[in-house]
Amino acid sequence: MPTDTATPDDLAHGPGWICVAQVRPTTGATAHLDDMVTVRADPGESELLQDGWDQADIVSESELGELDAAGVPLRPAREPRSRTHRREVVPVRHHEVIVAVVTRDTGRLVGREASMLETAYVDAAEDLFRMVTDGTFPPAAQTGEIHTGPRAGDGLLRLDADGRVVYVSPNAVSAYHRMNLTGPVMGGDLATLTRKLIADPFDAAELAARISGAVQGRSSLRMEVEVRAATVLFRALPLRPRGRPSGALVLVRDVTEVRRRDRALLSKDATIREIHHRVKNNLQTVAALLRLQARRSKEGAVKHALSESVRRVSSIALVHDTLSLSPDDRVDLDQIVDKLVPIVAEVASAETRARVKRIGSFGIIGAELATPLVMVLAEVVQNALEHGYREPRTDAEVVIGVDRSARSLDIRVVDNGIGLPTGFSLEKGAGLGLQIVRTLVDAELLGSIGMRRRDDAPGTEVLIRIPLRGRT
């Protein structure tokens, strides 16, 4: 890229050329061992780069010097920069304006003869680079592909201006054999040959039309077809260097195994979500039965125990309900906690009327942490509402504070109630709720928990730390 199109920071270093992108070969040795992005071209390189820019045409180090009308050199031939590599400069034209240049550094094929595959790839690259300079590649109507773009291992077929195959790579032959082709590919009309292999008449007609259209110079997007037991991805690229029809390139990739795994994953994900949905429904049924039993009981202690069981079962059901709607085995814990708080407040004493609010975000949590963490939060908040206030208060408040980092999730549940009794010990607490909390934090969450009186105000604070490294 020339500095007249660079940023002010680039211009601060003076005129010159800056590398803004680099592509390394996939199947061969690289000409540049170091990363060249942001590297400025040295003076010896700049002359060739500037010539390509000024001439708006492809230039290379092997070109002869300029000659006058009598054949006398006006400028000597360019000396190669390297004995092992040859550089070619390809101007990049966009909307009739040269916006950058591509340098193409290739190894000098000394002492060996290039294979047919290599020759076919080099010939195709020559046409594509010429089209880049012409401003016709990539076509304006063709959008870029990030995840499924062409790869070095794709099968390659080169078609002439009549649509007949003049070269076919071994990978392309293998792909057509997977499509149940028994005869030769070389020399045949590819559109007609491919159309006969596809059972679906609509897919067959569309793919044949795309191949023929590419030969005629029309751009084409990728297309995936299923042929018997195989799934093959096709791309057709028109070749029109200097505006003259030169056939087309057809890239094929056998993606049968990839699509089979995709279908298996989709089926597995759907099954898992259905399981979470059914578990949620069953837990809600259990909660409804417990709630019905609590209403029929005349013993206050039994009513209270059954109500707490309803709350615990409903907490687990909330997690499974969220998982049944999630595309993976992870949930947004903020949504679950915000739904959980009204359930806990409903079970707690109606006379307390304490506000419960959340500060901070739990973020996305894996299912293996979500269920025990939701139960722990429900028990801690329930304990604060039930035991923190002896009489009704208009300013009663329980705050769930969250601080998440890459290493841990730190939770601070604070109330402004009467505080812990003298001599209280979490380890010696006999309540069922505290036993559940200790067991889940130690065994399931692998974390730590502490309860203490607040230092700055009346009330109690519960501190929970859960390690997250490698678990979310």
Helices and strands as residue ranges (DSSP letters): G 3-5, H 8-11, H 43-55, E 59-60, E 85-94, E 97-107, H 116-134, E 155-159, E 165-168, H 170-178, H 190-197, H 201-215, E 223-227, E 230-238, G 241-243, E 248-254, H 256-296, H 300-325, E 330-332, H 333-347, E 355-359, E 364-366, H 367-387, E 397-404, E 408-415, H 432-439, I 440-444, E 448-453, E 460-467
